[in-house]
Amino acid sequence: MSRREQEYTSAALLDNITEAHVKTLLGGIAENIDAMNRETLKDFLSSLIDQVTLDPVSHECPVNYRISMDVRNKVASPRGFEPLLPA
């Protein structure tokens, strides 16, 4: 039960994460980057960032974040409880 509550809380937090939250997190890392272990930092960033694409024309660099939603509650209603379709 405790594990399920923690999973639900994690899923709720992920539903509300914004780009500003990610920028704040990465900004804190950037301030202390010299003191961090390089391998740990690479592992952390690779778990957070899915892909970074550089547009050679516009020089824009969009970041696609990897935020796993595997902790969502995936429960189907039992047979007989779904609304009946019109005949």
C-alpha positions as CSV (number, residue, x, y, z in Angstrom):
1,M,0.0,0.0,0.0
2,S,2.8,2.4,0.9
3,R,4.6,1.7,-2.4
4,R,1.4,2.4,-4.4
5,E,0.9,5.7,-2.5
6,Q,4.4,6.7,-3.4
7,E,3.9,5.7,-7.0
8,Y,0.6,7.8,-7.1
9,T,2.4,10.8,-5.6
10,S,5.2,10.5,-8.1
11,A,2.8,10.3,-11.0
12,A,0.9,13.3,-9.7
13,L,4.1,15.3,-9.4
14,L,5.1,14.3,-13.0
15,D,1.7,15.4,-14.3
16,N,2.4,18.9,-12.9
17,I,6.1,19.3,-13.9
18,T,6.8,22.3,-16.1
19,E,9.7,23.5,-18.2
20,A,10.4,26.1,-15.4
21,H,10.8,23.3,-12.9
22,V,13.3,21.5,-15.2
23,K,15.2,24.8,-15.8
24,T,15.4,25.4,-12.1
25,L,16.8,21.9,-11.5
26,L,19.3,22.1,-14.4
27,G,20.3,25.6,-13.2
28,G,21.2,24.3,-9.8
29,I,23.3,21.6,-11.4
30,A,25.0,24.1,-13.6
31,E,26.0,26.2,-10.6
32,N,27.7,23.2,-9.0
33,I,28.9,21.4,-12.1
34,D,32.6,21.6,-11.2
35,A,32.1,19.8,-7.9
36,M,30.0,17.0,-9.3
37,N,31.2,13.5,-10.3
38,R,31.2,13.4,-14.1
39,E,29.9,9.9,-14.5
40,T,27.0,10.5,-12.0
41,L,26.2,13.7,-13.8
42,K,26.1,12.0,-17.2
43,D,23.9,9.2,-15.9
44,F,21.5,11.8,-14.4
45,L,21.3,13.9,-17.5
46,S,20.8,10.9,-19.8
47,S,17.9,9.8,-17.6
48,L,16.4,13.2,-17.8
49,I,17.0,14.2,-21.4
50,D,15.9,12.1,-24.4
51,Q,17.2,14.1,-27.3
52,V,18.8,17.5,-28.1
53,T,18.5,18.6,-31.7
54,L,20.5,21.4,-33.2
55,D,19.0,23.2,-36.2
56,P,22.0,24.3,-38.3
57,V,20.0,27.1,-40.0
58,S,18.2,28.8,-37.2
59,H,20.7,27.6,-34.5
60,E,17.7,26.6,-32.3
61,C,18.3,23.8,-29.9
62,P,15.1,22.2,-28.6
63,V,15.4,19.7,-25.8
64,N,13.1,16.7,-25.5
65,Y,12.9,15.5,-22.0
66,R,12.6,11.8,-21.0
67,I,10.0,11.7,-18.2
68,S,8.8,8.2,-17.6
69,M,5.1,7.8,-17.0
70,D,5.3,4.1,-16.1
71,V,4.1,4.7,-12.6
72,R,0.6,5.6,-13.7
73,N,-2.3,3.6,-12.4
74,K,-3.4,1.4,-15.3
75,V,-6.6,-0.2,-14.2
76,A,-9.5,-1.2,-16.5
77,S,-13.0,-1.5,-15.2
78,P,-14.3,-5.0,-14.8
79,R,-16.7,-6.4,-17.4
80,G,-20.3,-5.3,-16.8
81,F,-19.4,-1.9,-15.3
82,E,-18.8,0.1,-18.5
83,P,-21.7,1.9,-20.0
84,L,-23.7,0.0,-22.6
85,L,-23.6,1.1,-26.2
86,P,-26.9,2.0,-27.9
87,A,-28.3,-0.9,-29.8
